[in-house]
Amino acid sequence: MSSRVRIEVPEGSGFGPAHLPYCVFRPLGEEPRVGARLGDNLIDLAVALDDPMFAQPSLNAFMTQGPQCWREVRALVQAAAEDELPSAAVYLVASVQLDLPVRVGDYVDFYASLDHATAMGRIFRPDGEALLPNWRHLPVGYHGRAGTVVVSGTAITRPEGQRRTDSGTPDFGLTRRLDIEAELGFLVGAGSALGTPIRTEDFAEHVFGVALVNDWSARDLQAWEAQPLGPFLGKSFATTLSAWVTPLEALSEARIPLPAQDPEPLPYLREPAPWGLDIDLEVYWNGQRVSTPPFRRMYWSPAQMLAHMTANGASTRTGDLFASGTISGPEPHERGSFMELSWGGTEPIALDGVQRTFLENGDEVVITATAPATGGGRLTLGEVRGRIAG
């Protein structure tokens, strides 16, 4: 008879039974499979639930089943977490390798923070209007590159590209203004057919969960190439996704109304229920906390982002990722990018006694977040980490 164990959750853990984020992990010398985190341990769902759907190298097979299955599985995992589990189904998080949790289909990045968009407008257009005329009418976004979405912990290679010079003729070289964007990502589980827009009220029927994102940005490449069609090489070289996917259901206590939207959005963007989220982020640069961006300040909600993304009839697929854009607040310590924190490089940040603006080789950035949990306390969204390799 196989032995059984009960997982003990440390007091104050952000990974208690009200959370249970999903991941894809590899035990030493074994194939990848789907797990759920409880405390400092992982539950191998293929073993614990005796279901081959979880003996997969991504969450996609599970995600495509739709919201009823998501709810049923979450209830089964919560029940299993309260009981003894087969010892073969339990691993220490520290003993396994974490993989990219989803096979990413399409990637769309938005620009949904009023505070961020205002700050960037003031940096780039100090004598003009901070916001462009369309900004308060729709969630502005761009289509990114899914193939360069990497899992947390992946080293980031400094990109090359064209850079503006004083002569008016660009040169080509390594970016000198490598930046971060602290964001929240949303993963589509149940897709939608071509020609069928997703309504804001149907958001939870399609979105499986959330994960932290760092959308790395080469600001000098971006500034030169982005006119008139927007981000390209300055963004497409790497986007880091957390290894941990928090089920949307786990964030029920974090739901709050959006800040006031003026003017009122067009009918397809209006929300019958609030999809603002009370999530607090922290940004660490070489171990020093430099920013605390508040997601509750976001002007556009994820439900509005998804509705706009599909308003023209664009289809969605299991594994599609869309991200919020940089999360920033109105205060200097709440800015979610180094472009804002250093105000375009004119106001250096004191980092361990050294004045810094943008990322240098060897620098490491870690983004973490917490949210209210069902039953009290706070859950911890899995970190997103990256080191600049050169």
C-alpha positions as CSV (number, residue, x, y, z in Angstrom):
1,M,0.0,0.0,0.0
2,S,1.4,3.4,-1.0
3,S,2.2,5.9,1.7
4,R,0.2,9.1,2.0
5,V,1.1,12.5,3.3
6,R,-0.7,15.7,4.4
7,I,0.7,19.0,3.2
8,E,1.2,21.5,6.0
9,V,0.8,25.1,4.8
10,P,3.1,27.6,6.7
11,E,1.2,30.4,8.5
12,G,0.9,33.5,6.4
13,S,1.6,31.6,3.2
14,G,0.2,33.3,0.1
15,F,-0.2,29.8,-1.4
16,G,-3.0,28.4,0.8
17,P,-6.1,26.4,-0.2
18,A,-7.9,29.6,-1.3
19,H,-5.3,30.1,-4.0
20,L,-3.9,26.9,-5.5
21,P,-2.2,28.3,-8.6
22,Y,-1.4,26.0,-11.5
23,C,2.0,25.4,-13.1
24,V,3.8,23.0,-15.4
25,F,6.8,21.3,-13.7
26,R,9.5,18.7,-14.3
27,P,10.7,16.4,-11.5
28,L,14.4,15.5,-12.0
29,G,14.7,13.2,-14.9
30,E,11.0,13.0,-15.6
31,E,8.5,14.4,-18.1
32,P,6.6,17.6,-17.5
33,R,3.2,17.6,-16.0
34,V,0.6,20.0,-14.5
35,G,0.7,20.8,-10.8
36,A,-1.1,23.0,-8.3
37,R,0.9,24.7,-5.5
38,L,-0.1,24.4,-1.9
39,G,2.3,26.1,0.6
40,D,5.9,25.1,-0.3
41,N,4.7,22.0,-2.2
42,L,3.3,21.0,-5.5
43,I,0.5,18.5,-6.1
44,D,1.0,16.4,-9.2
45,L,-2.6,16.5,-10.6
46,A,-2.2,13.6,-12.9
47,V,-1.5,11.4,-9.9
48,A,-3.7,13.0,-7.3
49,L,-6.7,13.2,-9.6
50,D,-5.8,10.1,-11.6
51,D,-6.4,12.0,-14.8
52,P,-4.1,11.9,-17.9
53,M,-5.3,15.4,-18.9
54,F,-2.7,16.7,-16.5
55,A,0.2,14.5,-17.7
56,Q,0.8,17.2,-20.3
57,P,3.6,19.7,-21.0
58,S,1.2,22.7,-20.8
59,L,-2.1,23.7,-19.3
60,N,-3.8,24.0,-22.7
61,A,-5.5,20.6,-22.6
62,F,-7.1,21.5,-19.3
63,M,-7.8,25.1,-20.2
64,T,-9.7,24.2,-23.4
65,Q,-12.3,22.3,-21.4
66,G,-14.1,25.5,-20.3
67,P,-15.4,27.1,-17.1
68,Q,-17.5,24.2,-15.8
69,C,-14.5,21.9,-15.9
70,W,-12.3,24.6,-14.4
71,R,-14.7,24.9,-11.4
72,E,-15.0,21.2,-11.0
73,V,-11.3,20.6,-11.0
74,R,-10.6,23.4,-8.6
75,A,-13.2,21.9,-6.2
76,L,-11.5,18.5,-6.5
77,V,-8.0,20.0,-5.9
78,Q,-9.3,21.9,-2.8
79,A,-10.8,18.7,-1.4
80,A,-7.6,16.8,-2.1
81,A,-5.6,19.5,-0.4
82,E,-7.6,19.1,2.8
83,D,-6.9,15.3,2.9
84,E,-3.9,13.1,2.8
85,L,-2.3,12.7,-0.7
86,P,-0.3,9.9,-2.2
87,S,3.3,10.6,-1.5
88,A,4.0,10.1,-5.2
89,A,1.8,13.1,-5.9
90,V,3.7,15.6,-3.7
91,Y,6.9,17.5,-4.6
92,L,8.8,20.4,-2.9
93,V,8.6,23.4,-5.2
94,A,12.4,23.9,-4.7
95,S,13.1,20.4,-6.1
96,V,11.5,20.8,-9.5
97,Q,12.0,22.8,-12.7
98,L,9.2,25.1,-13.7
99,D,8.3,25.4,-17.4
100,L,6.3,27.9,-19.4
101,P,2.8,27.1,-18.1
102,V,0.9,27.5,-21.4
103,R,1.5,27.0,-25.1
104,V,0.9,30.7,-26.0
105,G,-1.2,31.3,-29.1
106,D,-1.4,35.0,-29.7
107,Y,-0.1,37.8,-27.5
108,V,-1.6,41.2,-27.2
109,D,-0.3,44.0,-25.0
110,F,-2.5,46.9,-23.9
111,Y,-1.8,50.4,-22.6
112,A,-4.6,50.5,-20.0
113,S,-3.2,52.6,-17.1
114,L,-4.2,56.3,-17.1
115,D,-1.3,57.2,-14.8
116,H,1.2,55.4,-17.1
117,A,-0.2,56.8,-20.3
118,T,-0.2,60.3,-18.8
119,A,3.3,60.1,-17.6
120,M,4.6,58.7,-20.9
121,G,2.8,61.5,-22.7
122,R,4.4,64.1,-20.6
123,I,7.8,62.6,-21.1
124,F,7.5,62.4,-24.9
125,R,5.2,65.4,-25.5
126,P,6.1,67.9,-22.8
127,D,4.5,70.8,-24.7
128,G,1.4,68.9,-26.0
129,E,-1.5,66.9,-24.7
130,A,-0.4,63.9,-22.5
131,L,-3.1,61.7,-23.9
132,L,-3.9,61.1,-27.6
133,P,-7.6,61.7,-28.6
134,N,-8.5,58.0,-28.7
135,W,-7.1,57.0,-25.4
136,R,-10.2,57.5,-23.2
137,H,-12.5,55.9,-25.8
138,L,-10.8,52.5,-26.2
139,P,-8.2,50.2,-24.7
140,V,-5.2,50.9,-26.9
141,G,-3.0,47.9,-27.6
142,Y,-0.6,46.2,-30.0
143,H,-0.1,42.7,-31.2
144,G,3.1,41.2,-29.9
145,R,5.2,38.1,-30.6
146,A,4.0,34.9,-28.9
147,G,7.2,33.0,-29.8
148,T,9.3,35.2,-27.5
149,V,7.2,34.8,-24.4
150,V,9.5,33.0,-21.9
151,V,9.1,31.6,-18.4
152,S,10.2,33.4,-15.3
153,G,13.9,32.9,-14.6
154,T,14.9,32.9,-18.3
155,A,18.0,35.1,-19.0
156,I,17.3,38.1,-21.2
157,T,19.7,38.9,-24.0
158,R,20.2,42.7,-24.6
159,P,18.6,43.4,-28.1
160,E,20.1,45.2,-31.0
161,G,18.4,47.5,-33.4
162,Q,18.4,50.9,-35.0
163,R,18.9,53.9,-32.8
164,R,18.2,57.6,-33.4
165,T,21.4,59.8,-33.6
166,D,21.9,63.6,-33.6
167,S,22.9,63.5,-37.2
168,G,19.4,62.3,-38.3
169,T,20.8,59.1,-39.7
170,P,20.4,56.1,-37.4
171,D,23.0,53.7,-36.3
172,F,22.7,50.0,-35.3
173,G,23.7,48.6,-32.0
174,L,22.8,47.3,-28.6
175,T,20.0,49.1,-26.8
176,R,21.3,51.6,-24.2
177,R,17.8,52.1,-22.7
178,L,16.7,48.6,-21.7
179,D,13.5,48.8,-19.5
180,I,10.8,46.8,-17.8
181,E,7.0,47.0,-17.8
182,A,5.3,45.6,-14.7
183,E,2.1,44.0,-16.0
184,L,-0.7,41.5,-15.3
185,G,-1.4,38.9,-17.9
186,F,-4.7,37.2,-18.7
187,L,-4.9,33.7,-20.3
188,V,-7.7,32.7,-22.6
189,G,-8.9,29.2,-21.9
190,A,-12.1,28.8,-23.9
191,G,-11.6,30.4,-27.3
192,S,-14.2,32.2,-29.5
193,A,-15.1,31.7,-33.1
194,L,-14.1,34.0,-35.9
195,G,-16.8,36.7,-36.3
196,T,-18.0,36.4,-32.7
197,P,-17.1,39.2,-30.4
198,I,-16.8,38.5,-26.6
199,R,-19.0,40.6,-24.4
200,T,-17.7,42.1,-21.2
201,E,-20.2,40.1,-19.2
202,D,-18.8,36.8,-20.7
203,F,-15.2,37.5,-19.6
204,A,-15.2,34.8,-16.9
205,E,-16.5,32.2,-19.5
206,H,-13.3,32.6,-21.5
207,V,-10.5,33.7,-19.3
208,F,-8.9,30.9,-17.3
209,G,-6.5,32.8,-15.0
210,V,-3.9,35.5,-14.5
211,A,-0.2,35.6,-14.3
212,L,2.4,38.4,-13.8
213,V,4.2,39.7,-16.9
214,N,7.3,41.7,-17.5
215,D,7.2,43.2,-21.0
216,W,10.8,44.1,-21.5
217,S,11.3,47.2,-23.6
218,A,14.2,48.7,-25.5
219,R,13.2,52.4,-25.3
220,D,15.7,53.8,-27.8
221,L,14.8,51.2,-30.4
222,Q,11.1,51.8,-29.7
223,A,11.4,55.6,-29.9
224,W,13.0,55.5,-33.4
225,E,10.9,52.7,-35.0
226,A,7.5,53.1,-33.4
227,Q,6.2,55.9,-35.8
228,P,3.8,55.4,-37.4
229,L,2.8,51.8,-36.7
230,G,3.8,51.3,-33.1
231,P,6.0,48.9,-31.2
232,F,8.1,46.3,-33.1
233,L,11.7,45.3,-32.4
234,G,11.8,47.4,-29.3
235,K,9.3,45.0,-27.7
236,S,9.4,41.7,-29.6
237,F,12.7,40.4,-28.3
238,A,11.3,39.0,-24.9
239,T,8.3,39.0,-22.7
240,T,8.6,37.1,-19.4
241,L,5.5,35.3,-18.0
242,S,5.3,33.9,-14.5
243,A,5.4,30.1,-14.1
244,W,2.3,30.4,-11.8
245,V,-1.2,30.9,-13.2
246,T,-3.7,32.0,-10.6
247,P,-7.3,30.8,-11.4
248,L,-9.7,33.6,-12.0
249,E,-12.0,32.2,-9.4
250,A,-9.3,32.7,-6.7
251,L,-9.5,36.4,-7.2
252,S,-13.2,36.8,-6.4
253,E,-12.3,38.8,-3.2
254,A,-10.1,41.1,-5.3
255,R,-12.8,42.3,-7.6
256,I,-13.6,46.0,-7.3
257,P,-15.3,48.7,-9.4
258,L,-13.1,50.6,-11.9
259,P,-12.2,54.2,-11.3
260,A,-14.7,56.6,-13.1
261,Q,-14.5,56.5,-16.9
262,D,-15.1,59.8,-18.6
263,P,-16.6,59.9,-21.2
264,E,-18.8,56.9,-20.7
265,P,-17.5,54.1,-22.9
266,L,-19.4,53.0,-26.0
267,P,-22.0,50.3,-25.3
268,Y,-19.8,47.3,-26.2
269,L,-17.3,48.4,-23.5
270,R,-19.8,48.9,-20.7
271,E,-19.6,46.5,-17.8
272,P,-22.7,45.1,-16.0
273,A,-20.4,43.8,-13.2
274,P,-17.1,45.2,-11.9
275,W,-13.9,43.7,-13.2
276,G,-11.4,46.0,-11.6
277,L,-8.9,44.1,-9.4
278,D,-7.3,45.1,-6.1
279,I,-3.8,43.8,-6.7
280,D,-0.7,45.3,-5.3
281,L,2.6,44.8,-7.2
282,E,6.2,45.3,-6.1
283,V,9.2,45.8,-8.3
284,Y,12.7,44.8,-7.1
285,W,15.8,45.9,-8.9
286,N,18.9,43.9,-7.8
287,G,17.1,43.1,-4.6
288,Q,16.0,46.7,-3.8
289,R,12.3,47.5,-3.9
290,V,12.0,50.5,-6.2
291,S,8.2,50.6,-7.0
292,T,4.8,49.5,-5.7
293,P,2.4,49.7,-8.7
294,P,-1.4,49.4,-7.8
295,F,-3.5,47.5,-10.3
296,R,-6.7,49.0,-8.7
297,R,-5.8,52.3,-10.5
298,M,-6.1,50.8,-14.0
299,Y,-8.5,52.8,-16.2
300,W,-9.6,49.9,-18.5
301,S,-10.5,46.5,-17.1
302,P,-9.4,43.1,-18.5
303,A,-13.0,42.5,-19.5
304,Q,-13.0,45.7,-21.6
305,M,-9.7,44.7,-23.1
306,L,-11.0,41.3,-24.2
307,A,-14.2,42.9,-25.5
308,H,-12.3,45.4,-27.5
309,M,-9.8,42.8,-28.7
310,T,-12.6,40.8,-30.3
311,A,-15.0,43.6,-31.2
312,N,-14.1,43.3,-34.9
313,G,-14.8,39.6,-34.9
314,A,-11.2,38.5,-34.2
315,S,-11.2,34.9,-32.9
316,T,-9.4,33.8,-29.7
317,R,-7.8,30.4,-29.0
318,T,-6.8,28.5,-25.9
319,G,-3.5,29.9,-24.7
320,D,-3.9,33.4,-26.0
321,L,-2.3,35.9,-23.7
322,F,-3.2,39.5,-23.3
323,A,-1.5,41.8,-20.8
324,S,-2.6,45.0,-19.2
325,G,0.3,47.2,-20.2
326,T,2.4,49.0,-17.6
327,I,0.7,49.3,-14.2
328,S,1.4,52.6,-12.6
329,G,-0.1,54.9,-10.0
330,P,0.0,58.7,-9.6
331,E,2.9,58.8,-7.1
332,P,6.5,58.5,-8.1
333,H,7.0,55.3,-6.1
334,E,4.1,53.7,-7.9
335,R,5.5,53.8,-11.5
336,G,5.8,50.5,-13.2
337,S,8.6,51.2,-15.6
338,F,12.1,52.6,-15.3
339,M,11.3,55.1,-18.0
340,E,8.8,56.7,-15.7
341,L,10.8,56.2,-12.5
342,S,13.8,58.0,-14.0
343,W,11.5,60.4,-15.9
344,G,13.0,59.5,-19.3
345,G,16.5,59.2,-17.8
346,T,16.6,62.7,-16.4
347,E,16.0,61.8,-12.8
348,P,18.3,58.8,-11.8
349,I,17.2,56.3,-9.2
350,A,19.5,55.7,-6.2
351,L,20.3,51.9,-6.3
352,D,22.6,50.8,-3.6
353,G,24.2,54.2,-3.5
354,V,24.6,54.4,-7.3
355,Q,22.6,56.6,-9.6
356,R,20.9,54.5,-12.2
357,T,18.4,55.0,-15.1
358,F,18.1,51.9,-17.3
359,L,19.2,48.2,-17.0
360,E,22.8,47.1,-17.2
361,N,24.2,43.7,-17.9
362,G,23.9,41.5,-14.8
363,D,20.9,43.4,-13.4
364,E,18.0,41.3,-12.1
365,V,14.4,42.4,-11.9
366,V,11.8,40.6,-9.8
367,I,8.1,41.5,-9.9
368,T,5.8,40.2,-7.2
369,A,2.1,40.8,-6.3
370,T,-0.5,40.0,-3.7
371,A,-4.3,40.2,-3.6
372,P,-7.1,39.7,-1.0
373,A,-7.9,36.0,-0.5
374,T,-11.2,34.3,0.2
375,G,-11.6,33.8,3.9
376,G,-9.1,36.6,4.8
377,G,-5.4,37.2,4.4
378,R,-3.7,37.6,1.0
379,L,-2.7,35.3,-1.8
380,T,0.7,35.7,-3.5
381,L,0.8,35.7,-7.3
382,G,3.9,33.9,-8.5
383,E,6.8,36.1,-9.2
384,V,8.2,37.0,-12.6
385,R,12.0,37.2,-12.6
386,G,14.7,38.0,-15.2
387,R,18.4,38.8,-15.4
388,I,20.1,40.7,-18.2
389,A,22.6,38.4,-19.7
390,G,24.2,40.8,-22.1
